[in-house]
Structure formats: C-alpha cells, structure tokens
Amino acid sequence: QVQLVEAGGGLVQAGGSLRLSCAASGSIFSFNQMSWHRQAPGKQREQVAIFIRGGSINYADSVKGRFTISRDVGKNTLNLQMNSLKAEDTAVYYCAANRDGLGYWGQGTQVTVSS
C-alpha cells in the first residue's frame, strides 16, 4: 500500500513563500510520475506541477515562474517551492503519484494566502 504524506502548508501573506513536501512510502524513483494538485473551495482540482520519470517537468500556466517542483533523494520526498504567493493560490494542495497504472493521493495540506 502506497502512502503519501504532505507537509508544509500554512498561512502566509501575499508575496511570501512556502515549501511543501510529500513523503512517500517506498522509493520515489519507483513512480512513473509524481505531481502536485490543488483544489480551492468551489473549484475543481487542478494539476499544478508534474515530475515525469526521465526528468520532464511541467507547470500550470498560473504558477510558472513562481513554483518549483523537485525531488529530494536523501529524504525521499517530492517538494514544491512556492514563491510570490497570491491570494488565488489559496487551496488544499495534494501530492499524487502513479505507478504501474495505479494512482495514489495524499490527504492534502491547506495553504492560505492572505492579501
């Protein structure tokens, strides 16, 4: 059973930064892809950033230039560095992973940006 546990959410002022981490059970290299998603109240869940095996990375247009997805090999985590945060970034952020055709989700961590 794969477990993904997010951490690092919180309350921050607009313009500030937060760093989210996602700890995975099992090696992060075992996944075909790992990604961050978010869901704001009343809105659909959207993909924010994705890290695909082989090194390919993609970002949603709304976060390009502000967010950076990365992997920490030593800690076996997927990270999301979020800079220049805006009120519209407020959402629950989820980590997701895919392996052998199966998808896994973390429980989510709340990010609130005050304007």
Residue frames as a rotation matrix with the C-alpha (Angstrom) as fourth column:
GLN 1
0.578 0.816 0.000 0.00
0.816 -0.578 0.000 0.00
0.000 0.000 -1.000 0.00
VAL 2
-0.414 -0.725 0.551 1.49
0.712 -0.635 -0.300 3.30
0.567 0.268 0.779 -1.09
GLN 3
0.505 0.525 -0.685 1.23
0.825 -0.528 0.203 6.19
-0.255 -0.667 -0.700 1.32
LEU 4
-0.296 -0.514 0.805 1.84
0.628 -0.740 -0.242 9.83
0.720 0.434 0.542 0.50
VAL 5
0.381 0.367 -0.849 2.01
0.906 -0.333 0.262 12.34
-0.187 -0.868 -0.459 3.33
GLU 6
0.176 -0.256 0.951 2.12
0.493 -0.813 -0.310 16.07
0.852 0.523 -0.017 2.65
ALA 7
0.292 -0.116 -0.949 3.56
0.888 -0.335 0.315 18.67
-0.354 -0.935 0.005 4.99
GLY 8
-0.681 -0.733 0.003 4.46
0.706 -0.655 0.271 22.34
-0.197 0.186 0.963 4.96
GLY 9
-0.068 0.725 0.686 1.15
0.640 -0.495 0.587 24.07
0.765 0.479 -0.430 4.43
GLY 10
-0.370 -0.008 -0.929 0.08
0.861 -0.380 -0.339 27.07
-0.350 -0.925 0.148 6.45
LEU 11
0.780 0.624 -0.053 -0.89
0.593 -0.763 -0.258 30.72
-0.201 0.169 -0.965 6.43
VAL 12
-0.390 -0.920 -0.038 1.31
0.814 -0.364 0.453 33.21
-0.430 0.146 0.891 4.61
GLN 13
0.206 0.418 -0.885 0.95
-0.019 -0.902 -0.431 36.77
-0.978 0.106 -0.178 3.42
ALA 14
0.936 0.148 0.320 0.74
0.319 0.035 -0.947 37.58
-0.152 0.988 -0.014 -0.26
GLY 15
0.650 -0.760 -0.010 4.21
-0.595 -0.500 -0.629 37.77
0.473 0.415 -0.777 -1.73
GLY 16
0.162 -0.574 0.802 5.56
-0.879 0.285 0.382 35.23
-0.448 -0.767 -0.459 0.72
SER 17
-0.245 -0.372 -0.895 6.87
-0.733 0.676 -0.081 31.71
0.635 0.636 -0.438 0.24
LEU 18
0.428 0.275 0.861 6.08
-0.747 0.643 0.166 28.20
-0.508 -0.715 0.481 1.41
ARG 19
-0.515 -0.582 -0.630 7.71
-0.797 0.595 0.102 24.86
0.315 0.554 -0.770 0.75
LEU 20
0.579 0.745 0.331 5.56
-0.798 0.602 0.040 21.75
-0.169 -0.287 0.943 0.62
SER 21
-0.655 -0.742 -0.145 6.93
-0.756 0.647 0.103 18.26
0.018 0.177 -0.984 0.91
CYS 22
0.593 0.785 -0.179 5.44
-0.789 0.611 0.064 14.87
0.160 0.103 0.982 0.15
ALA 23
-0.473 -0.732 0.490 6.91
-0.813 0.577 0.078 11.85
-0.340 -0.361 -0.868 1.85
ALA 24
0.341 0.567 -0.750 6.34
-0.829 0.557 0.044 8.57
0.443 0.607 0.660 0.03
SER 25
0.378 -0.205 0.903 6.42
-0.471 0.797 0.378 5.01
-0.797 -0.568 0.205 1.28
GLY 26
0.499 -0.302 0.812 8.87
0.718 0.669 -0.192 3.24
-0.485 0.679 0.551 -0.99
SER 27
-0.530 -0.833 -0.158 11.37
0.566 -0.486 0.666 4.91
-0.632 0.263 0.729 -3.26
ILE 28
0.250 0.596 -0.763 10.16
-0.215 -0.734 -0.644 7.96
-0.944 0.325 -0.055 -5.16
PHE 29
-0.545 -0.525 -0.654 12.07
-0.755 -0.032 0.655 6.56
-0.365 0.850 -0.379 -8.14
SER 30
-0.814 0.294 0.500 9.58
0.327 0.945 -0.023 3.69
-0.479 0.145 -0.866 -8.33
PHE 31
0.175 0.957 -0.231 6.86
0.321 -0.277 -0.906 6.04
-0.931 0.084 -0.356 -9.59
ASN 32
-0.045 -0.099 0.994 6.27
0.999 0.013 0.046 6.83
-0.018 0.995 0.098 -13.26
GLN 33
-0.327 -0.029 0.945 5.27
0.247 -0.967 0.055 10.32
0.912 0.252 0.323 -12.30
MET 34
-0.273 0.264 -0.925 4.67
0.946 -0.104 -0.308 12.43
-0.177 -0.959 -0.221 -9.24
SER 35
-0.407 0.241 0.881 2.68
0.441 -0.792 0.421 15.62
0.800 0.560 0.216 -9.14
TRP 36
-0.834 0.251 -0.492 1.13
0.345 -0.460 -0.818 18.37
-0.431 -0.852 0.297 -7.08
HIS 37
-0.364 0.816 0.449 -2.50
0.597 -0.166 0.785 19.34
0.715 0.554 -0.427 -7.41
ARG 38
-0.977 0.114 -0.180 -4.70
0.085 -0.566 -0.820 21.85
-0.195 -0.817 0.543 -5.65
GLN 39
-0.290 0.944 0.158 -8.34
0.743 0.118 0.659 22.40
0.603 0.309 -0.735 -5.01
ALA 40
-0.975 0.051 0.214 -9.81
-0.147 -0.874 -0.463 25.72
0.164 -0.484 0.860 -3.97
PRO 41
-0.573 0.818 0.054 -13.28
0.210 0.210 -0.955 25.96
-0.793 -0.536 -0.292 -2.40
GLY 42
0.393 0.880 -0.266 -15.96
-0.134 -0.231 -0.964 25.59
-0.910 0.414 0.027 -5.03
LYS 43
0.297 -0.365 -0.882 -13.47
-0.948 -0.227 -0.224 24.76
-0.118 0.903 -0.414 -7.77
GLN 44
0.968 0.000 -0.251 -12.27
-0.075 0.954 -0.291 21.63
0.240 0.301 0.923 -9.49
ARG 45
0.512 -0.850 0.120 -8.97
0.140 0.220 0.965 20.06
-0.847 -0.478 0.232 -8.55
GLU 46
0.945 -0.254 -0.206 -6.23
-0.277 -0.290 -0.916 21.18
0.172 0.923 -0.345 -10.89
GLN 47
0.559 -0.827 -0.064 -2.74
0.829 0.557 0.052 19.96
-0.007 -0.082 0.997 -11.57
VAL 48
0.887 -0.300 -0.351 -0.09
-0.167 -0.917 0.363 22.45
-0.431 -0.263 -0.863 -10.51
ALA 49
0.107 -0.920 -0.378 3.16
-0.994 -0.105 -0.025 20.71
-0.017 0.378 -0.926 -11.41
ILE 50
0.955 0.204 0.216 4.29
-0.196 0.979 -0.055 17.28
-0.223 0.010 0.975 -12.52
PHE 51
-0.086 -0.996 -0.014 7.60
-0.916 0.073 0.396 15.44
-0.393 0.047 -0.918 -12.48
ILE 52
0.880 0.422 -0.216 7.76
-0.474 0.756 -0.453 12.61
-0.028 0.501 0.865 -15.01
ARG 53
0.512 -0.706 0.489 10.28
0.219 0.658 0.721 9.78
-0.831 -0.262 0.491 -14.92
GLY 54
0.254 -0.508 0.823 13.16
0.964 0.066 -0.257 10.75
0.076 0.859 0.507 -17.16
GLY 55
-0.590 -0.580 -0.561 13.22
0.713 -0.700 -0.026 14.30
-0.378 -0.416 0.827 -15.85
SER 56
-0.560 0.441 0.701 10.37
0.432 -0.567 0.702 16.00
0.707 0.696 0.126 -17.69
ILE 57
-0.623 0.337 -0.706 8.65
0.620 -0.338 -0.708 18.75
-0.477 -0.879 0.002 -15.69
ASN 58
-0.481 0.530 0.699 5.52
0.487 -0.501 0.715 20.72
0.729 0.684 -0.017 -16.47
TYR 59
-0.839 0.206 -0.503 3.74
0.364 -0.474 -0.802 23.54
-0.404 -0.856 0.323 -14.68
ALA 60
0.277 0.942 0.188 0.31
0.938 -0.223 -0.265 25.07
-0.208 0.250 -0.946 -14.87
ASP 61
-0.056 -0.282 0.958 0.44
0.635 -0.750 -0.184 28.47
0.770 0.598 0.221 -16.55
SER 62
0.744 0.503 0.440 -0.83
0.019 -0.674 0.739 30.10
0.668 -0.541 -0.510 -13.38
VAL 63
0.912 -0.409 -0.014 2.26
0.038 0.049 0.998 29.08
-0.408 -0.911 0.060 -11.39
LYS 64
0.532 -0.754 0.386 5.04
0.792 0.283 -0.541 29.17
0.299 0.594 0.747 -13.98
GLY 65
-0.053 -0.682 0.730 7.99
0.189 -0.724 -0.663 31.19
0.981 0.103 0.167 -12.78
ARG 66
0.116 0.163 0.980 6.77
-0.844 -0.504 0.184 31.12
0.524 -0.848 0.079 -9.16
PHE 67
0.710 0.201 0.675 6.59
-0.569 0.729 0.381 27.43
-0.415 -0.655 0.632 -8.22
THR 68
-0.145 -0.786 -0.601 9.32
-0.897 0.361 -0.255 24.81
0.418 0.502 -0.758 -8.49
ILE 69
0.900 0.399 0.176 8.83
-0.436 0.844 0.313 21.07
-0.023 -0.359 0.933 -8.21
SER 70
-0.067 -0.968 -0.242 11.78
-0.832 0.188 -0.522 18.93
0.551 0.166 -0.818 -7.19
ARG 71
0.807 0.224 -0.547 12.77
0.054 0.894 0.445 15.63
0.589 -0.389 0.709 -5.65
ASP 72
0.205 -0.734 0.648 14.95
-0.972 -0.231 0.046 15.23
0.116 -0.639 -0.760 -2.58
VAL 73
0.194 -0.176 -0.965 16.68
-0.314 0.921 -0.231 11.91
0.929 0.348 0.124 -2.98
GLY 74
-0.780 -0.623 -0.063 18.11
-0.121 0.250 -0.961 11.83
0.614 -0.742 -0.270 0.52
LYS 75
-0.749 0.563 0.350 14.75
-0.512 -0.155 -0.845 12.45
-0.421 -0.812 0.405 2.19
ASN 76
-0.862 0.420 0.283 12.76
0.505 0.747 0.432 10.52
-0.030 0.515 -0.857 -0.42
THR 77
-0.083 0.842 -0.533 10.36
0.469 -0.439 -0.767 13.41
-0.879 -0.314 -0.359 -0.86
LEU 78
-0.213 0.156 0.965 8.70
0.890 -0.377 0.258 15.36
0.404 0.913 -0.058 -3.63
ASN 79
-0.418 -0.035 -0.908 8.80
0.643 -0.717 -0.269 19.08
-0.641 -0.696 0.323 -2.93
LEU 80
0.242 0.466 0.851 7.01
0.858 -0.512 0.036 22.18
0.452 0.722 -0.524 -4.14
GLN 81
-0.606 -0.467 -0.643 8.69
0.675 -0.730 -0.106 25.51
-0.420 -0.498 0.758 -3.54
MET 82
0.284 0.801 0.527 6.11
0.918 -0.386 0.093 28.26
0.278 0.458 -0.845 -3.84
ASN 83
-0.666 -0.561 -0.492 7.27
0.648 -0.762 -0.007 31.85
-0.371 -0.323 0.871 -4.14
SER 84
-0.957 0.279 -0.075 5.47
-0.287 -0.887 0.362 35.13
0.034 0.368 0.929 -4.74
LEU 85
-0.699 0.714 -0.039 2.28
0.711 0.689 -0.140 33.62
-0.073 -0.126 -0.989 -3.42
LYS 86
-0.801 0.539 0.259 -1.02
-0.361 -0.781 0.509 35.20
0.477 0.315 0.821 -4.32
ALA 87
-0.435 0.729 0.529 -4.44
-0.747 0.036 -0.664 35.07
-0.503 -0.684 0.529 -2.68
GLU 88
0.472 0.676 -0.566 -5.64
-0.881 0.388 -0.271 32.93
0.036 0.626 0.779 -5.58
ASP 89
-0.380 -0.647 -0.661 -3.10
-0.488 0.748 -0.451 30.26
0.786 0.151 -0.600 -4.63
THR 90
-0.508 0.266 0.819 -5.19
-0.813 0.165 -0.558 29.51
-0.284 -0.950 0.132 -1.55
ALA 91
0.358 0.573 -0.738 -6.26
-0.722 0.670 0.170 25.87
0.592 0.472 0.653 -1.74
VAL 92
0.590 -0.251 0.767 -5.73
-0.391 0.743 0.544 22.42
-0.706 -0.621 0.340 -0.37
TYR 93
0.124 -0.671 -0.731 -2.62
-0.978 0.042 -0.204 21.02
0.168 0.740 -0.651 -2.02
TYR 94
0.795 0.221 0.566 -2.37
-0.322 0.943 0.085 17.32
-0.515 -0.249 0.820 -2.78
CYS 95
-0.405 -0.894 -0.193 0.54
-0.812 0.255 0.524 15.12
-0.420 0.369 -0.829 -3.72
ALA 96
0.760 0.637 0.131 -0.13
-0.485 0.689 -0.539 12.36
-0.433 0.346 0.832 -6.24
ALA 97
-0.437 -0.899 -0.021 1.87
-0.724 0.338 0.601 9.51
-0.533 0.278 -0.799 -7.70
ASN 98
0.696 0.623 -0.357 1.39
-0.707 0.509 -0.491 6.94
-0.124 0.594 0.795 -10.41
ARG 99
-0.514 -0.845 0.148 2.94
-0.793 0.534 0.294 3.50
-0.328 0.034 -0.944 -10.67
ASP 100
-0.980 0.058 0.192 2.01
0.121 0.934 0.337 0.51
-0.159 0.353 -0.922 -12.81
GLY 101
-0.595 0.778 0.201 -1.24
0.233 -0.073 0.970 2.13
0.769 0.624 -0.138 -13.86
LEU 102
0.248 0.665 -0.705 -2.37
0.912 0.085 0.401 2.85
0.327 -0.742 -0.585 -10.33
GLY 103
-0.131 -0.226 0.965 -2.76
0.043 -0.974 -0.222 6.32
0.990 0.013 0.138 -8.87
TYR 104
-0.032 0.025 -0.999 -2.23
0.973 0.228 -0.026 7.38
0.227 -0.973 -0.031 -5.30
TRP 105
0.223 0.200 0.954 -3.13
0.087 -0.979 0.185 10.53
0.971 0.042 -0.236 -3.40
GLY 106
-0.843 -0.432 -0.320 -2.06
0.394 -0.091 -0.915 12.13
0.366 -0.897 0.247 -0.18
GLN 107
-0.118 0.840 -0.530 -4.51
0.985 0.031 -0.170 13.59
-0.126 -0.542 -0.831 2.32
GLY 108
0.336 0.213 0.917 -3.75
0.566 -0.824 -0.016 17.18
0.753 0.524 -0.397 1.39
THR 109
-0.339 -0.433 -0.835 -2.33
0.901 -0.403 -0.157 20.20
-0.269 -0.806 0.527 3.18
GLN 110
0.685 0.726 0.064 -4.00
0.723 -0.665 -0.190 23.60
-0.096 0.176 -0.980 3.43
VAL 111
-0.626 -0.777 0.067 -2.29
0.777 -0.616 0.127 26.66
-0.057 0.132 0.990 2.02
THR 112
0.578 0.810 -0.098 -3.88
0.809 -0.585 -0.062 30.01
-0.108 -0.044 -0.993 2.82
VAL 113
-0.584 -0.747 0.317 -2.53
0.791 -0.612 0.016 33.24
0.182 0.260 0.948 1.36
SER 114
0.302 0.681 -0.667 -3.79
0.783 -0.576 -0.234 36.44
-0.544 -0.451 -0.707 2.94
SER 115
0.050 -0.220 0.974 -3.97
0.844 -0.513 -0.159 39.56
0.534 0.830 0.160 0.81
